[in-house]
Amino acid sequence: MALMITAECINCDVCEPECPNDAIYMGVDIYEIDPRKCTECVGHFSEQQCQQVCPVECIPFNPAWRETAEELRAKYERLQLAESSSG
């Protein structure tokens, strides 16, 4: 499943640059995660980078976006293909 940022976010700016898929962006009030781009860092790292750097631990798994490891890997591959064809 994708990750999400909760209202506890303090807008410290440390998570956004850590996301290898550019899934984290500034929302209206706090940072948000685009679940269509979030692969939980599958294909890039063994652990979710945003969760590792978050000082207030406000980045849980998003229960609305349940995905298997295989689905996350397939999403990673689609994102990589799209990035390589646009660049």
Biopython code that builds the backbone (N, CA, C, O; Angstrom):
import numpy as np
from Bio.PDB.StructureBuilder import StructureBuilder

atoms = [
    (1, "MET", "N", (0.829, -1.180, 0.000)),
    (1, "MET", "CA", (0.000, 0.000, 0.000)),
    (1, "MET", "C", (0.871, 1.240, 0.000)),
    (1, "MET", "O", (2.022, 1.198, 0.435)),
    (2, "ALA", "N", (0.346, 2.298, -0.468)),
    (2, "ALA", "CA", (1.070, 3.567, -0.479)),
    (2, "ALA", "C", (1.129, 4.124, 0.941)),
    (2, "ALA", "O", (0.447, 3.648, 1.848)),
    (3, "LEU", "N", (1.948, 5.125, 1.100)),
    (3, "LEU", "CA", (2.052, 5.806, 2.381)),
    (3, "LEU", "C", (1.208, 7.076, 2.338)),
    (3, "LEU", "O", (0.784, 7.511, 1.267)),
    (4, "MET", "N", (0.969, 7.663, 3.501)),
    (4, "MET", "CA", (0.214, 8.911, 3.590)),
    (4, "MET", "C", (0.825, 9.767, 4.686)),
    (4, "MET", "O", (1.503, 9.253, 5.575)),
    (5, "ILE", "N", (0.593, 11.045, 4.627)),
    (5, "ILE", "CA", (1.070, 11.960, 5.652)),
    (5, "ILE", "C", (-0.137, 12.464, 6.420)),
    (5, "ILE", "O", (-1.111, 12.937, 5.834)),
    (6, "THR", "N", (-0.060, 12.356, 7.747)),
    (6, "THR", "CA", (-1.188, 12.736, 8.594)),
    (6, "THR", "C", (-1.102, 14.202, 9.014)),
    (6, "THR", "O", (-0.115, 14.886, 8.743)),
    (7, "ALA", "N", (-2.147, 14.664, 9.675)),
    (7, "ALA", "CA", (-2.241, 16.055, 10.120)),
    (7, "ALA", "C", (-1.170, 16.426, 11.136)),
    (7, "ALA", "O", (-0.980, 17.611, 11.413)),
    (8, "GLU", "N", (-0.475, 15.466, 11.690)),
    (8, "GLU", "CA", (0.602, 15.748, 12.636)),
    (8, "GLU", "C", (1.836, 16.330, 11.949)),
    (8, "GLU", "O", (2.774, 16.750, 12.626)),
    (9, "CYS", "N", (1.849, 16.360, 10.635)),
    (9, "CYS", "CA", (2.978, 16.886, 9.861)),
    (9, "CYS", "C", (3.311, 18.307, 10.316)),
    (9, "CYS", "O", (2.421, 19.142, 10.482)),
    (10, "ILE", "N", (4.602, 18.569, 10.516)),
    (10, "ILE", "CA", (5.053, 19.895, 10.945)),
    (10, "ILE", "C", (5.710, 20.671, 9.797)),
    (10, "ILE", "O", (6.327, 21.712, 10.025)),
    (11, "ASN", "N", (5.579, 20.172, 8.583)),
    (11, "ASN", "CA", (6.143, 20.838, 7.395)),
    (11, "ASN", "C", (7.636, 21.124, 7.548)),
    (11, "ASN", "O", (8.107, 22.221, 7.246)),
    (12, "CYS", "N", (8.353, 20.139, 8.014)),
    (12, "CYS", "CA", (9.785, 20.331, 8.252)),
    (12, "CYS", "C", (10.616, 20.195, 6.975)),
    (12, "CYS", "O", (11.811, 20.488, 6.982)),
    (13, "ASP", "N", (10.001, 19.759, 5.895)),
    (13, "ASP", "CA", (10.644, 19.683, 4.580)),
    (13, "ASP", "C", (11.674, 18.563, 4.412)),
    (13, "ASP", "O", (12.402, 18.566, 3.419)),
    (14, "VAL", "N", (11.762, 17.614, 5.335)),
    (14, "VAL", "CA", (12.790, 16.583, 5.179)),
    (14, "VAL", "C", (12.330, 15.399, 4.341)),
    (14, "VAL", "O", (13.169, 14.719, 3.749)),
    (15, "CYS", "N", (11.047, 15.128, 4.269)),
    (15, "CYS", "CA", (10.576, 13.951, 3.537)),
    (15, "CYS", "C", (10.580, 14.145, 2.022)),
    (15, "CYS", "O", (10.953, 13.238, 1.279)),
    (16, "GLU", "N", (10.172, 15.310, 1.572)),
    (16, "GLU", "CA", (9.988, 15.549, 0.131)),
    (16, "GLU", "C", (11.229, 15.231, -0.700)),
    (16, "GLU", "O", (11.104, 14.533, -1.706)),
    (17, "PRO", "N", (12.413, 15.707, -0.334)),
    (17, "PRO", "CA", (13.582, 15.391, -1.170)),
    (17, "PRO", "C", (14.039, 13.936, -1.075)),
    (17, "PRO", "O", (14.832, 13.490, -1.904)),
    (18, "GLU", "N", (13.559, 13.193, -0.089)),
    (18, "GLU", "CA", (13.964, 11.799, 0.072)),
    (18, "GLU", "C", (13.198, 10.842, -0.836)),
    (18, "GLU", "O", (13.627, 9.706, -1.036)),
    (19, "CYS", "N", (12.074, 11.285, -1.383)),
    (19, "CYS", "CA", (11.222, 10.401, -2.180)),
    (19, "CYS", "C", (11.808, 10.184, -3.574)),
    (19, "CYS", "O", (11.923, 11.135, -4.348)),
    (20, "PRO", "N", (12.181, 8.945, -3.903)),
    (20, "PRO", "CA", (12.780, 8.686, -5.211)),
    (20, "PRO", "C", (11.787, 8.764, -6.369)),
    (20, "PRO", "O", (12.193, 8.812, -7.530)),
    (21, "ASN", "N", (10.492, 8.777, -6.063)),
    (21, "ASN", "CA", (9.469, 8.822, -7.110)),
    (21, "ASN", "C", (8.799, 10.186, -7.234)),
    (21, "ASN", "O", (7.851, 10.335, -8.005)),
    (22, "ASP", "N", (9.269, 11.179, -6.492)),
    (22, "ASP", "CA", (8.640, 12.501, -6.488)),
    (22, "ASP", "C", (7.153, 12.421, -6.158)),
    (22, "ASP", "O", (6.343, 13.158, -6.720)),
    (23, "ALA", "N", (6.801, 11.518, -5.239)),
    (23, "ALA", "CA", (5.405, 11.347, -4.851)),
    (23, "ALA", "C", (4.980, 12.313, -3.758)),
    (23, "ALA", "O", (3.784, 12.493, -3.529)),
    (24, "ILE", "N", (5.931, 12.937, -3.079)),
    (24, "ILE", "CA", (5.622, 13.847, -1.978)),
    (24, "ILE", "C", (5.635, 15.282, -2.499)),
    (24, "ILE", "O", (6.562, 15.699, -3.194)),
    (25, "TYR", "N", (4.603, 16.016, -2.153)),
    (25, "TYR", "CA", (4.477, 17.406, -2.589)),
    (25, "TYR", "C", (3.784, 18.216, -1.502)),
    (25, "TYR", "O", (3.115, 17.658, -0.632)),
    (26, "MET", "N", (3.946, 19.518, -1.557)),
    (26, "MET", "CA", (3.290, 20.392, -0.584)),
    (26, "MET", "C", (1.836, 20.538, -0.956)),
    (26, "MET", "O", (1.513, 20.968, -2.063)),
    (27, "GLY", "N", (0.955, 20.183, -0.040)),
    (27, "GLY", "CA", (-0.483, 20.334, -0.236)),
    (27, "GLY", "C", (-0.928, 21.701, 0.252)),
    (27, "GLY", "O", (-0.115, 22.617, 0.378)),
    (28, "VAL", "N", (-2.195, 21.837, 0.521)),
    (28, "VAL", "CA", (-2.744, 23.108, 0.976)),
    (28, "VAL", "C", (-2.151, 23.504, 2.335)),
    (28, "VAL", "O", (-1.722, 24.643, 2.523)),
    (29, "ASP", "N", (-2.131, 22.555, 3.280)),
    (29, "ASP", "CA", (-1.641, 22.855, 4.627)),
    (29, "ASP", "C", (-0.396, 22.076, 5.016)),
    (29, "ASP", "O", (0.462, 22.584, 5.739)),
    (30, "ILE", "N", (-0.297, 20.850, 4.541)),
    (30, "ILE", "CA", (0.817, 19.974, 4.899)),
    (30, "ILE", "C", (1.291, 19.229, 3.655)),
    (30, "ILE", "O", (0.662, 19.290, 2.599)),
    (31, "TYR", "N", (2.398, 18.532, 3.798)),
    (31, "TYR", "CA", (2.869, 17.700, 2.696)),
    (31, "TYR", "C", (1.890, 16.564, 2.468)),
    (31, "TYR", "O", (1.222, 16.110, 3.398)),
    (32, "GLU", "N", (1.809, 16.110, 1.234)),
    (32, "GLU", "CA", (0.928, 15.009, 0.872)),
    (32, "GLU", "C", (1.710, 14.032, 0.014)),
    (32, "GLU", "O", (2.770, 14.362, -0.517)),
    (33, "ILE", "N", (1.175, 12.822, -0.117)),
    (33, "ILE", "CA", (1.796, 11.785, -0.939)),
    (33, "ILE", "C", (0.812, 11.354, -2.010)),
    (33, "ILE", "O", (-0.329, 11.001, -1.711)),
    (34, "ASP", "N", (1.254, 11.383, -3.254)),
    (34, "ASP", "CA", (0.439, 10.909, -4.369)),
    (34, "ASP", "C", (0.525, 9.381, -4.370)),
    (34, "ASP", "O", (1.579, 8.831, -4.689)),
    (35, "PRO", "N", (-0.554, 8.691, -4.021)),
    (35, "PRO", "CA", (-0.499, 7.236, -3.936)),
    (35, "PRO", "C", (-0.249, 6.552, -5.282)),
    (35, "PRO", "O", (0.153, 5.389, -5.326)),
    (36, "ARG", "N", (-0.487, 7.272, -6.373)),
    (36, "ARG", "CA", (-0.222, 6.698, -7.694)),
    (36, "ARG", "C", (1.261, 6.645, -7.998)),
    (36, "ARG", "O", (1.693, 5.911, -8.887)),
    (37, "LYS", "N", (2.059, 7.436, -7.247)),
    (37, "LYS", "CA", (3.507, 7.445, -7.439)),
    (37, "LYS", "C", (4.266, 6.753, -6.313)),
    (37, "LYS", "O", (5.434, 6.403, -6.483)),
    (38, "CYS", "N", (3.623, 6.550, -5.170)),
    (38, "CYS", "CA", (4.310, 5.969, -4.014)),
    (38, "CYS", "C", (4.442, 4.450, -4.181)),
    (38, "CYS", "O", (3.453, 3.732, -4.329)),
    (39, "THR", "N", (5.686, 3.991, -4.152)),
    (39, "THR", "CA", (5.956, 2.548, -4.236)),
    (39, "THR", "C", (6.525, 2.022, -2.921)),
    (39, "THR", "O", (7.043, 0.907, -2.867)),
    (40, "GLU", "N", (6.427, 2.833, -1.852)),
    (40, "GLU", "CA", (7.043, 2.489, -0.567)),
    (40, "GLU", "C", (8.543, 2.278, -0.747)),
    (40, "GLU", "O", (9.164, 1.525, 0.003)),
    (41, "CYS", "N", (9.109, 2.929, -1.721)),
    (41, "CYS", "CA", (10.532, 2.866, -2.079)),
    (41, "CYS", "C", (10.949, 1.525, -2.687)),
    (41, "CYS", "O", (12.142, 1.266, -2.849)),
    (42, "VAL", "N", (9.980, 0.675, -3.022)),
    (42, "VAL", "CA", (10.287, -0.583, -3.708)),
    (42, "VAL", "C", (11.014, -0.244, -5.005)),
    (42, "VAL", "O", (10.597, 0.645, -5.748)),
    (43, "GLY", "N", (12.089, -0.951, -5.266)),
    (43, "GLY", "CA", (12.888, -0.711, -6.454)),
    (43, "GLY", "C", (14.028, 0.264, -6.218)),
    (43, "GLY", "O", (14.960, 0.340, -7.019)),
    (44, "HIS", "N", (13.960, 1.000, -5.134)),
    (44, "HIS", "CA", (14.987, 1.986, -4.822)),
    (44, "HIS", "C", (15.729, 1.646, -3.527)),
    (44, "HIS", "O", (16.959, 1.603, -3.502)),
    (45, "PHE", "N", (14.974, 1.407, -2.460)),
    (45, "PHE", "CA", (15.537, 1.184, -1.136)),
    (45, "PHE", "C", (14.811, 0.035, -0.441)),
    (45, "PHE", "O", (13.713, -0.345, -0.846)),
    (46, "SER", "N", (15.415, -0.506, 0.587)),
    (46, "SER", "CA", (14.788, -1.591, 1.336)),
    (46, "SER", "C", (13.835, -1.075, 2.413)),
    (46, "SER", "O", (13.032, -1.840, 2.947)),
    (47, "GLU", "N", (13.920, 0.216, 2.733)),
    (47, "GLU", "CA", (13.028, 0.820, 3.714)),
    (47, "GLU", "C", (12.460, 2.120, 3.149)),
    (47, "GLU", "O", (13.070, 2.762, 2.294)),
    (48, "GLN", "N", (11.285, 2.494, 3.641)),
    (48, "GLN", "CA", (10.637, 3.717, 3.198)),
    (48, "GLN", "C", (11.445, 4.905, 3.710)),
    (48, "GLN", "O", (11.552, 5.117, 4.918)),
    (49, "GLN", "N", (12.003, 5.664, 2.798)),
    (49, "GLN", "CA", (12.891, 6.764, 3.158)),
    (49, "GLN", "C", (12.187, 7.891, 3.899)),
    (49, "GLN", "O", (12.750, 8.454, 4.838)),
    (50, "CYS", "N", (10.983, 8.227, 3.502)),
    (50, "CYS", "CA", (10.275, 9.318, 4.177)),
    (50, "CYS", "C", (9.987, 8.969, 5.630)),
    (50, "CYS", "O", (10.100, 9.822, 6.510)),
    (51, "GLN", "N", (9.617, 7.724, 5.882)),
    (51, "GLN", "CA", (9.369, 7.302, 7.255)),
    (51, "GLN", "C", (10.649, 7.362, 8.083)),
    (51, "GLN", "O", (10.609, 7.697, 9.267)),
    (52, "GLN", "N", (11.769, 7.044, 7.472)),
    (52, "GLN", "CA", (13.035, 7.041, 8.193)),
    (52, "GLN", "C", (13.456, 8.429, 8.657)),
    (52, "GLN", "O", (14.047, 8.569, 9.728)),
    (53, "VAL", "N", (13.161, 9.452, 7.867)),
    (53, "VAL", "CA", (13.617, 10.805, 8.210)),
    (53, "VAL", "C", (12.581, 11.648, 8.946)),
    (53, "VAL", "O", (12.924, 12.703, 9.479)),
    (54, "CYS", "N", (11.347, 11.220, 8.988)),
    (54, "CYS", "CA", (10.280, 12.009, 9.606)),
    (54, "CYS", "C", (10.491, 12.124, 11.120)),
    (54, "CYS", "O", (10.508, 11.109, 11.816)),
    (55, "PRO", "N", (10.650, 13.343, 11.633)),
    (55, "PRO", "CA", (10.900, 13.506, 13.063)),
    (55, "PRO", "C", (9.668, 13.330, 13.951)),
    (55, "PRO", "O", (9.803, 13.133, 15.159)),
    (56, "VAL", "N", (8.466, 13.398, 13.365)),
    (56, "VAL", "CA", (7.248, 13.256, 14.174)),
    (56, "VAL", "C", (6.486, 11.972, 13.868)),
    (56, "VAL", "O", (5.396, 11.755, 14.398)),
    (57, "GLU", "N", (7.045, 11.130, 13.028)),
    (57, "GLU", "CA", (6.451, 9.828, 12.694)),
    (57, "GLU", "C", (4.991, 9.963, 12.263)),
    (57, "GLU", "O", (4.101, 9.314, 12.813)),
    (58, "CYS", "N", (4.768, 10.822, 11.265)),
    (58, "CYS", "CA", (3.406, 11.063, 10.784)),
    (58, "CYS", "C", (3.163, 10.478, 9.394)),
    (58, "CYS", "O", (2.298, 10.955, 8.659)),
    (59, "ILE", "N", (3.936, 9.431, 9.029)),
    (59, "ILE", "CA", (3.792, 8.846, 7.695)),
    (59, "ILE", "C", (3.482, 7.353, 7.814)),
    (59, "ILE", "O", (4.373, 6.514, 7.676)),
    (60, "PRO", "N", (2.222, 7.032, 8.068)),
    (60, "PRO", "CA", (1.824, 5.624, 8.146)),
    (60, "PRO", "C", (1.450, 5.076, 6.764)),
    (60, "PRO", "O", (1.452, 5.804, 5.772)),
    (61, "PHE", "N", (1.133, 3.799, 6.721)),
    (61, "PHE", "CA", (0.625, 3.198, 5.500)),
    (61, "PHE", "C", (-0.805, 3.680, 5.278)),
    (61, "PHE", "O", (-1.569, 3.846, 6.229)),
    (62, "ASN", "N", (-1.154, 3.901, 4.027)),
    (62, "ASN", "CA", (-2.476, 4.391, 3.661)),
    (62, "ASN", "C", (-3.410, 3.195, 3.461)),
    (62, "ASN", "O", (-3.262, 2.463, 2.483)),
    (63, "PRO", "N", (-4.357, 2.985, 4.358)),
    (63, "PRO", "CA", (-5.236, 1.814, 4.248)),
    (63, "PRO", "C", (-6.144, 1.843, 3.013)),
    (63, "PRO", "O", (-6.689, 0.812, 2.620)),
    (64, "ALA", "N", (-6.304, 3.004, 2.412)),
    (64, "ALA", "CA", (-7.142, 3.116, 1.210)),
    (64, "ALA", "C", (-6.419, 2.633, -0.041)),
    (64, "ALA", "O", (-7.053, 2.438, -1.078)),
    (65, "TRP", "N", (-5.099, 2.434, 0.037)),
    (65, "TRP", "CA", (-4.310, 2.019, -1.127)),
    (65, "TRP", "C", (-3.559, 0.740, -0.804)),
    (65, "TRP", "O", (-2.337, 0.767, -0.658)),
    (66, "ARG", "N", (-4.244, -0.352, -0.693)),
    (66, "ARG", "CA", (-3.616, -1.637, -0.402)),
    (66, "ARG", "C", (-2.999, -2.206, -1.672)),
    (66, "ARG", "O", (-3.675, -2.349, -2.691)),
    (67, "GLU", "N", (-1.711, -2.531, -1.602)),
    (67, "GLU", "CA", (-1.008, -3.093, -2.756)),
    (67, "GLU", "C", (-0.065, -4.185, -2.269)),
    (67, "GLU", "O", (0.534, -4.083, -1.198)),
    (68, "THR", "N", (0.048, -5.212, -3.066)),
    (68, "THR", "CA", (0.984, -6.289, -2.747)),
    (68, "THR", "C", (2.389, -5.876, -3.163)),
    (68, "THR", "O", (2.576, -4.877, -3.857)),
    (69, "ALA", "N", (3.361, -6.648, -2.734)),
    (69, "ALA", "CA", (4.744, -6.386, -3.136)),
    (69, "ALA", "C", (4.878, -6.438, -4.653)),
    (69, "ALA", "O", (5.632, -5.661, -5.240)),
    (70, "GLU", "N", (4.157, -7.340, -5.279)),
    (70, "GLU", "CA", (4.202, -7.464, -6.738)),
    (70, "GLU", "C", (3.590, -6.241, -7.409)),
    (70, "GLU", "O", (4.103, -5.768, -8.423)),
    (71, "GLU", "N", (2.505, -5.730, -6.854)),
    (71, "GLU", "CA", (1.876, -4.533, -7.413)),
    (71, "GLU", "C", (2.782, -3.306, -7.242)),
    (71, "GLU", "O", (2.868, -2.463, -8.134)),
    (72, "LEU", "N", (3.449, -3.217, -6.096)),
    (72, "LEU", "CA", (4.380, -2.109, -5.883)),
    (72, "LEU", "C", (5.545, -2.184, -6.862)),
    (72, "LEU", "O", (5.977, -1.160, -7.390)),
    (73, "ARG", "N", (6.055, -3.386, -7.107)),
    (73, "ARG", "CA", (7.159, -3.573, -8.059)),
    (73, "ARG", "C", (6.697, -3.187, -9.470)),
    (73, "ARG", "O", (7.432, -2.526, -10.203)),
    (74, "ALA", "N", (5.489, -3.595, -9.846)),
    (74, "ALA", "CA", (4.954, -3.256, -11.164)),
    (74, "ALA", "C", (4.768, -1.743, -11.296)),
    (74, "ALA", "O", (5.037, -1.183, -12.359)),
    (75, "LYS", "N", (4.313, -1.077, -10.234)),
    (75, "LYS", "CA", (4.158, 0.377, -10.256)),
    (75, "LYS", "C", (5.529, 1.035, -10.428)),
    (75, "LYS", "O", (5.679, 1.966, -11.219)),
    (76, "TYR", "N", (6.522, 0.549, -9.688)),
    (76, "TYR", "CA", (7.889, 1.064, -9.818)),
    (76, "TYR", "C", (8.364, 0.947, -11.271)),
    (76, "TYR", "O", (8.912, 1.900, -11.825)),
    (77, "GLU", "N", (8.155, -0.221, -11.884)),
    (77, "GLU", "CA", (8.601, -0.433, -13.266)),
    (77, "GLU", "C", (7.874, 0.491, -14.234)),
    (77, "GLU", "O", (8.492, 1.011, -15.163)),
    (78, "ARG", "N", (6.567, 0.708, -14.036)),
    (78, "ARG", "CA", (5.807, 1.633, -14.885)),
    (78, "ARG", "C", (6.337, 3.057, -14.743)),
    (78, "ARG", "O", (6.506, 3.764, -15.737)),
    (79, "LEU", "N", (6.598, 3.473, -13.508)),
    (79, "LEU", "CA", (7.121, 4.819, -13.279)),
    (79, "LEU", "C", (8.486, 5.002, -13.916)),
    (79, "LEU", "O", (8.769, 6.058, -14.482)),
    (80, "GLN", "N", (9.341, 3.979, -13.830)),
    (80, "GLN", "CA", (10.674, 4.063, -14.429)),
    (80, "GLN", "C", (10.575, 4.146, -15.949)),
    (80, "GLN", "O", (11.310, 4.904, -16.582)),
    (81, "LEU", "N", (9.680, 3.377, -16.524)),
    (81, "LEU", "CA", (9.484, 3.386, -17.968)),
    (81, "LEU", "C", (8.971, 4.761, -18.423)),
    (81, "LEU", "O", (9.435, 5.300, -19.428)),
    (82, "ALA", "N", (8.027, 5.312, -17.687)),
    (82, "ALA", "CA", (7.480, 6.622, -18.030)),
    (82, "ALA", "C", (8.561, 7.698, -17.915)),
    (82, "ALA", "O", (8.639, 8.600, -18.749)),
    (83, "GLU", "N", (9.388, 7.595, -16.885)),
    (83, "GLU", "CA", (10.449, 8.582, -16.688)),
    (83, "GLU", "C", (11.490, 8.505, -17.793)),
    (83, "GLU", "O", (11.961, 9.532, -18.280)),
    (84, "SER", "N", (11.853, 7.281, -18.192)),
    (84, "SER", "CA", (12.871, 7.135, -19.218)),
    (84, "SER", "C", (12.351, 7.555, -20.588)),
    (84, "SER", "O", (13.132, 8.029, -21.414)),
    (85, "SER", "N", (11.076, 7.397, -20.849)),
    (85, "SER", "CA", (10.541, 7.796, -22.148)),
    (85, "SER", "C", (10.258, 9.294, -22.228)),
    (85, "SER", "O", (10.177, 9.852, -23.322)),
    (86, "SER", "N", (10.107, 9.955, -21.062)),
    (86, "SER", "CA", (9.871, 11.396, -21.089)),
    (86, "SER", "C", (11.156, 12.199, -21.010)),
    (86, "SER", "O", (11.161, 13.399, -21.280)),
    (87, "GLY", "N", (12.237, 11.544, -20.644)),
    (87, "GLY", "CA", (13.487, 12.291, -20.470)),
    (87, "GLY", "C", (14.382, 12.129, -21.592)),
    (87, "GLY", "O", (15.475, 12.694, -21.596)),
]
sb = StructureBuilder()
sb.init_structure("model")
sb.init_model(0)
sb.init_chain("A")
sb.init_seg("    ")
for serial, (resi, resn, name, xyz) in enumerate(atoms, 1):
    if name == "N":
        sb.init_residue(resn, " ", resi, " ")
    sb.init_atom(name, np.array(xyz, "f"), 0.0, 1.0, " ", f" {name:<3s}", serial, name[0])
structure = sb.get_structure()
